[in-house]
Each structure stands twice: as C-alpha cells, then as structure tokens.
Amino acid sequence: MDFIPHDKDSIKEMLKVIGVNSINDLYRDIPNDLKINKLDLPEGLSEPDLLRKLEQLAHKNKIYSSSFLGAGCYYHYIPSLVEFVISRSEFYTSYTPYQAEASQGYLQAIFEYQSAISRLTGMDVANASMYDGSTALAEAAIISTIITRKNKILLLEGIHPEYLEVIKTYCWGYHIEYELVSEKLLFSKLNEDIAAILFQSPNFFGEIEDVPSLVKKIRKIMPKCLIIQVMTDLTCLGILKPPGELDIDIFVAEGQSLGIAPSFGGPGLGIFTAKELFLRKVPGRLIGKTKEINGEKEGFILTLQAREQHIRREKAISNICTNQSLCSLAALIYLVSLGKTGLREIATQNFQKANYVKQKLGEIEGFEVLNQKPTYNEFLVRCPNINKFRTLCKKENLLPPLKLTKYFPDMKDVALICVTEMNKKSDIEAFLNAALLSIQKTKRRD
Amino acid sequence: MDSDSRLIFEKGYNHPHNNFIPKMDIEYENIDDLIPKTLQREDLLIPDIPEIEIVRHFLNLSQKTYGVDTGIYPLGSCTMKYNPKINEVIARLPDFSKLHPLQEENLGALELIIELSKILCQVTGMDGFTFQPAAGAHGELTGLLMIKKYFETMNLKKNAIIVPESSHGTNPASAKMAGFSIIKIRSNKDGEIPIDLLKYAMEGDNVAGIMLTNPNTLGLFERNIKDITKIVHDYGGLCYYDGANLNPMLGICRPGDMGFDIIHLNLHKTFSTPHGGGGPGSGPVGVKKEFIPFLPNPCIIPNNNGFQYREYSENSIGRIKSFLGNFGVLVRAYAYLLALGAQGLRRVGEISVLNANYLQVQLQKKYHAPYNRTCQHEFVLSDKNLPNDITTEDIAKRIIDYGIYAPTIYFPLIVSGAMMIEPTETESKASLDNFVNVMLKIYEEARSNPELIKNAPHNTPIKRLDAVLAARKPILHD
C-alpha cells in the first residue's frame, strides 16, 4: 500500500514541466556509488493484512483486568470525549502553530491548557509542554543554574529513580554538579553554592512530604536557593494544597494521569510551571494573548520566542522544539471534563482506596507497611513472600505491584503498591486474598 | 460555527457531576484522618461543565485550526505528509495502549521495537537504535552526549563541534546542552559545505566532529558528502546526521553509507506519525556498531542472533527519558513501514523530490531562487524579487487567505527573507497546481495591489496579530 495520489500520466507531465526525462535525473547530485538498488525489506501490506499482523503482535502483551502497579505511570479512567476531541484531524494533523491566523483554534486550546495548569497547580506560568516528567525536571535543574549562576543541585531521596537517571545524564552534559541526599542530611548540605533543591511529593514511595515546613526550613537557611518540586500523579491536586500556594519556585510533573493512556510509557506529558519571576528562563513554547495590529480583536500567538532555539540557536534556554502538544490537549479536556467536583472526588477515592488497602494489608500477618508519612495512592509494603504474592495476583488477573528490587536491589521483599479509583472493591478483595494466600502457602511449605 | 471565542473558563458553567468516576464502593473515611488539613487545598478553580458544551467548544476550536487533512501544508523541513488513519487505529489497540511500561508480559511491545530497529537499520545503513528520545532535538542531544562520552572514554578533550550556519536551530542548541562550543561554517555559493573551511576547522585539537543534514536545509544534496565524512574521520572526528531531511533519501541512499557515525530520525516527519500540533514525536538515534556501548540505558541492541534487551552498559550515556520512549509513536511508524515495504518507501523518496522540483521550476519564474539547482525534497526562495517592499511575512499571510498553509519563513537564516517549501510526496499534482496558481497570483497582487498583501490575512477569524505586544506584556493564562 502507499499513500501517493499520483497517476502515471501526471508524473510524466510533471517531469516534462521540470525538463527532465526521469525521476532518476533528479537524483543527479548523488554519487552513483552511494545509490542503493533496493532496500532489503518485505513487500508492503494491505490495510487488513497490516491490521491482522499488528493485532497478533499486540496480543503478545497481556492486559490485566485490574492493576496495582503505578510507579510513574497510572491507570485512571479516560473520559470518551478526550479521545474523541484529540482525534479531530484538524488538531492531530497540524504542526506547531507558527501561522497564528490559521491556527487560532489550537492556539486558544493550548492557552486554555496553560490556564488550566495554572489553576490546578496555583503556579504563575505554565509552558505548552515538555517531553515527560523526567525531562521537565532535568530542564528545571538546568535553568536553576542559569537563574542563580550557581552550579550545584541537591536531589532529595524519593525522586523517581528513572528521573534521577535522566537528571544525571543531563547534568553530566551540562557540567552541573549534583548530590543525592537524605532528608536528614539535606539541611547540612545547604550552602551558598547550591542552585536548587529538587524533591518529589508525593514521592516515589507514595509519601506526601510536609512541603510547608520543608520550604520554610530551606528559606530560613538559604533564601535564594530555588525549590523545585516534581510530581508523577497530578490527580492528588484535587485535594492537596497546590505548589503555587507553598512558595515552590518551579513545579514540574508527569501529566500522563490526566487523560493519557499508559501506552507502554509514552507519549506522556511533561508539565512545566514556574513563578512569574522566572518567566524569561522557562524552556519550551509559550502561548500568549494579544490583539490584532490594526484592530481590537483578541487572539493567541506563540510568544517570547527569543528564548527558543529557532531564534537564539546556541544561546537558547533549551533545545526543545517538538513537545507533546496533543497530550497537553488531552490533559486540558480531561481537567474540564472532570471539573472541580470530579477532581476532588477522584483524589478522594484514590486516597481512601489506597489507604484502605494499606491498612488491610498491614493487618495480614507478615506484611509490614513501611511508610511513616501520609501517603496518596501508592505505598510500600514488605511482603513475606513477594514472588508468590505477585504470581497469585496474576492468577486473579491483577497486574501485580512493582518489586522494588527493580530500582533498589537491597530492598528485597518490598512492593510498591498503587491503588486508584479504577480498582473496584472486588479487585481489592481479590488482591487482599492473594496476599493472604501467599502466606498460607509459605506456611504449608514450612 | 460558533462565534463565541471566550475561553472555556469564561463561559460561566456550574454543573457538578461525577460522570467519569466509578461509584465509590468502599466506605469513606474522614479525609482529615488521612491527610492533615494544612496540606489540603481550599479551592480549585476548574469549572464543572456539561459534556456537550465541552465537545462543542473544542469542535469549534478544531474548525479554526488547519491540519494536513485540511490541505497542503508546505512547511519546509517539517515533512507534513499525510498521516494514515490505520496507524491511529493500531496505536489505540488496547493491547498496546493499556500496556504498563513496568509490567513483565510485554513481549509484543519488545518485539515491535526489535522489528522496528531492524527495518530502520536497513533503511539508514546503521547497526542499532535507541528509541528513548521523544523528539528530533532530544535525539540530537542523545547523539551528542554519545560523542562526548566516546571521547571521554578515550581521554580526549574534544569540546567543540562544527555546525553549518544553515542547520536547524536545534543543532547548536543541542550541542550547547551537551557541553560543546559551536564552530560555525557558512555554506559556499552552491549552498554546500566548503571543503577548505572544513579542513581548517578540523585542525583544532578540540574539535569532536560535525553535525550535518543531508540534503541540507536548502534542499540540496551535499555532493562532496563522502569527502566531508572522510576528512572529519581523518582528523579523528565523528559525523552526526540530523535526519530531519531523510524523506527524499528513502530507498535511494543511506546516511550509514555516506559515512555518518550517529544519526537521529524524526518518526513524525519521515515515517508519517502525526505532528499533533507540535508533538508528540519520536527521535530515535541510530549508530554504527562501534557506538552501541554508548547508547542510553536501557536499550535493545543487536547481538549475534538478533537483538537483546540490555539493562545497563558501563559506557552508556545513561538514561535520557523515563521508560522506553514514546512507544505510541513507534507503533504508528512501524505500521507505516510495514504498509509501504521496500518499493513503497522508495516511491516516497522519489515522489517527494518530483513534487518539490515541480514547484520550484514554476515558482522561480517569479520568485528569486538563490540556488538554481535541482533540489531534493524542498527548496528555498528569497525575498529578493518581491516588489513594493512586500516582505516574506506578507506573502505568508496572504497565502493563508487562499485557504492553504504558508511555508516555513525566515529559515534558513543564510537566505534573505527565506521561504522554505516542502510539499511532500502525498500532495497530488492538482494540489501542487493550485499552490503554484496561488503563489503566482499573489506575486501579481504584490505588484498591482501591495496594500492587499501588507494587510493580509483578510479571510481568517482574526487579522494579523501584534507579536510585539504579546512579548512586551505577556499574558499566558486567563
């Protein structure tokens, strides 16, 4: 199959207009010894054959009826209208809206996205998007060193391990020093040379940090050190105090929870927000509201482009060009679909259900909840027989929780469990039952 | 069409509902027992809106947006080709879309990545790929970090890189993020890299290599490409290929054979995945064998029997994105490659070049074409012949009046008032003829009625906007 509309006659006519005999003549600049005869690939497929082949391939993945796995990628319900709207092909087949007059609709939508994110997070400005939570955090680290003209950052334990790896890569590239510190040691490490402190809350282990007191302490010791927060599941902001009310300088997040399918980890959505003060150091695109040159009508336009690579080249704040626009559109539609009532309810259910499971698991002999602080929809549990537990989950058609040894080889027998509004009571009962069975079988073997 | 252009937040809705949340089936506890009151928010200013109003609002916005499905989208270097609908269906198969990145039963996804790697290796002449990078610029950063790592492991201090002035803006910006300083090279009168200047630049002890696009951003094939890569290699440097312009080369020639060591592709350009209004994209990075150890962790790499998952490599640059990249975009690109096959891919290359040349020969009768040569997938016009002080921007705005999208303007920077035009292979002769007619008509208007053009656009929901005001007093949310 191909997607080329030409017939033979029109190709002939076009060659004639150009003044060449064959298409080969158009490749005359290419040295002959660089030309290949034929790619070693199979023949193309028709649409039904293609669909069948890929359905069979997709079927090699297993999708469970309910999931207790999160760790940076979450199952929340996606309202049908989200997919419906982002499938409008004016949206998804368009490019970055460089020509404002032909792109007012999408520009307004991204302006509304920026507004929705500002309302949700309480932050002054949100950009049009970054690749994902991890790169948003890494770029936040970079601009903190540009803003403060200092070259070292502190990373508080509890940041998603994959985000930490990404930050390390970016810091090595940009020659930024970094240090991973525990909460205990954080304040002793704070000094004049530190550009920023980066922390995650709720953190990778599900814990909600006492952000007001953390910020207060940092400000007392080093008032000019930037405080950067990252979050991996924004649904908690239906209940939690937003970073904009907690004196956070730069707030970034993974926005996948807001109406975007897991899709094996991407595309997701990098959310980037900052205080107004740092506006001109924000990476990526920004949509602004303006007026007609010779009129009074208001409209939307890409703005402050002097920060960007296509204007400033090596002097740009960031190299980002393509972002995750369509995903930010999905997030906008998700947020307005739920509304404040729905957002509060979803956060409530995640809190309640996860804490219910946490409590019930903790009551089972041998299971130990490891979190000391309040948790949102994830928590850590030491399991007497984690492998058996996970196998039993699978038998019940439940996607089992993360084994923490994936990222922390020393933390054996610990599961990071995620419970959302999507886990019905029957799923939870099956999950708790698997936990019970996992110890019974262990006992029998003894 | 709805003429109400108010923001969705301004329309005054108050319709509380829980339509998108399952019914709660365990007992509520008091939330204050779970989380201290001091950590709870007081208000959330997102209105509760009835579903039909949301759908109508966004449907109206979509109708004020121009996409490839609306008509020709001749943005140079963006390769705005048709996005096949079957790819959207496949990417949304629940067995793909509901797959968690950390779950174990993911054989279908891994097999897809392996098969996609194999095809892309064949198409580009490289030996292995990473799919972590989420976009072209992200791929550039990844590739440059690999170059940095390569020299670090050899204990060589190479912290400068050559970037032609005609390159995409992301090239120098990515190089800077990877810690390189930039050595600029200006193209010669034929629009190509001057060999003598290249040699001169490579003589610096600290030069790591070159970043190149081929065909370059003027749409011209670098005829000395083999000499260029050889010279860089002879001086101990590496050659990086920006794959933004790969489309016309499909099935014709391969960056791997040109002598490039590390390349990135833009799946959202060459391989038909939708641009989505600016993303998501995917910028896989391909390497020759020697550089496989430097690919990001984790990675799927070739071995003697095929491919294997590699969790960690000592010399890897590390991780560049969470999980394994924009998988949903990979699914679409894979479907496209399977649909086209060897012959279909070659036809893409050929017709993209045919279409561009068809436009160029006709437009250069009126507009100034600074490089009078056969082009590849795109070509550049300048503002030199424009009458009555008409600017390139004026022309672009007037094009929109005719119901089509404008080309890339003011890029590349080395051409005065550049208009960079890339029709892609999926535009029919009729569509191209219409574009030519519009462009020639506008040229006549520029001569006979310049005010019409200077005040364009006239037929859009909004007239030309004040970009200066937008930047001086930024309003970024309601």
Interface residues (C-beta under 8 A of the other chain):
Chain A: M1 D2 F3 I4 P5 H6 S10 I11 E13 M14 L15 V17 I18 G19 V20 I23 D25 L26 Y27 R28 D29 I30 P31 L34 K35 I36 K38 L39 D40 L41 P42 E43 G44 L45 E47 L50 L51 K53 L54 E55 L57 A58 H59 K60 N61 K62 I63 S67 L69 A71 G72 C73 Y75 Y77 P79 L81 E83 F84 V85 S87 R88 S89 E90 F91 Y92 T93 S94 Y95 T96 P97 Y98 Q99 A100 E101 A102 S103 Q104 G105 Y106 Q108 A109 I110 F111 E112 Q114 S115 A116 S118 R119 L120 V125 A126 A128 S129 Y131 D132 G133 S134 T135 I142 H160 E162 Y163 E165 V166 K168 T169 Y170 W172 G173 Y174 H175 I208 D210 V211 P212 L237 G238 I239 L240 K241 P242 E245 E254 A261 P262 S263 F264 G265 G266 P267 G268 L279 R285 L286 I287 G288 K289 T290 K291 E292 I293 N294 G295 K297 E298 G299 F300 I301 T303 L304 Q305 A306 E308 Q309 H310 I311 R312 R313 E314 K315 A316 S318 N319 I320 C321 T322 N323 Q324 S325 L326 C327 L329 I333 L335 V336 S337 L338 G339 K340 T341 G342 L343 R344 E345 I346 T348 Q349 F351 Q352 K353 N355 Y356 P374 L399 L402 K406 E421 M422 K424 K425 I428
Chain B: S5 L7 I8 F9 H15 P16 H17 N18 N19 F20 I21 P22 M24 D25 I26 Y28 E29 I31 L34 I35 P36 T38 L39 Q40 R41 D43 L44 L45 I46 P47 D48 I49 E51 I54 V55 F58 L59 N60 L61 S62 Q63 K64 T65 Y66 G67 V68 D69 T70 Y73 L75 C78 M80 K81 Y82 N83 P84 I86 E88 V89 I90 A91 R92 L93 P94 D95 F96 S97 K98 L99 H100 P101 L102 Q103 E105 N106 L107 G108 A109 E111 L112 I119 Q122 V123 A134 A135 G136 A137 H138 E140 L141 L144 L145 K148 H168 G169 T170 P172 A173 S174 A175 K176 M177 A178 G179 I182 L220 F221 R223 I225 K226 G251 I252 C253 R254 D257 M258 N266 H268 S272 P274 H275 G276 G277 G278 G279 P280 G281 G283 P296 N297 I317 G318 R319 I320 K321 S322 F323 L324 G325 N326 F327 G328 V329 V331 Y334 A335 L337 L338 A339 L340 G341 A342 Q343 G344 L345 R346 R347 V348 E350 I351 V353 L354 N355 N357 Y358 V361 Q362 R373 T374 Q376 A396 K397 I400 Y405 A406 T408 F411 E425 T426 E427 S428 K429 N455 P457 T460 P461 I462 K463 R464 L465 D466 A467 L469 A470 A471 P474 I475 L476 H477 D478
